[in-house]
Amino acid sequence: MGSKGGVVKLSGMQKQVLALYRGFLRAARTKSPEERSRIESTVSGEFRRNARIVDRKNFIYIEYLLRRGSKQLDQLKSRETVGLSSFKIAPNSQSDEKT
C-alpha cells in the first residue's frame, strides 16, 4: 500500500471514511469519560469489522455505510445523546443457501 517516499495516496472515499472515524472520536470527547471509552471501543470495532467484511469495490454499500454513519454521528453530537450502541443483524441463513 506504500509508495515511493512513504506517501500514501488515499481515494476520495477513503478520505470520507477516515473523516467519519475522526468525527466519531471527536464527538466521543464531549461525553463522560466512561461513555467516551465505550464509544471509542464501539466505533473502533465497527470500523474494523466493516473493513474486514466489506469488499473494497462495493462502492454502493460503502456509500450506504457512510450515510448511515454520518446520521449516527449527527445524533451522537447532540447534547441529549449520552452514548452509542451497536447492533448486529444476522443474515438470513435461508437466503444465503443456493437452491
Secondary structure, 3 states (H helix, E strand, C coil): CCCHHHCCCCCHHHHHHHHHHHHHHHHHCCCCHHHHHHHHHHHHHHHHHHHHHCCCCCHHHHHHHHHHHHHHHHHHHCCCCCCCCCCCCCCCHHHHCCC
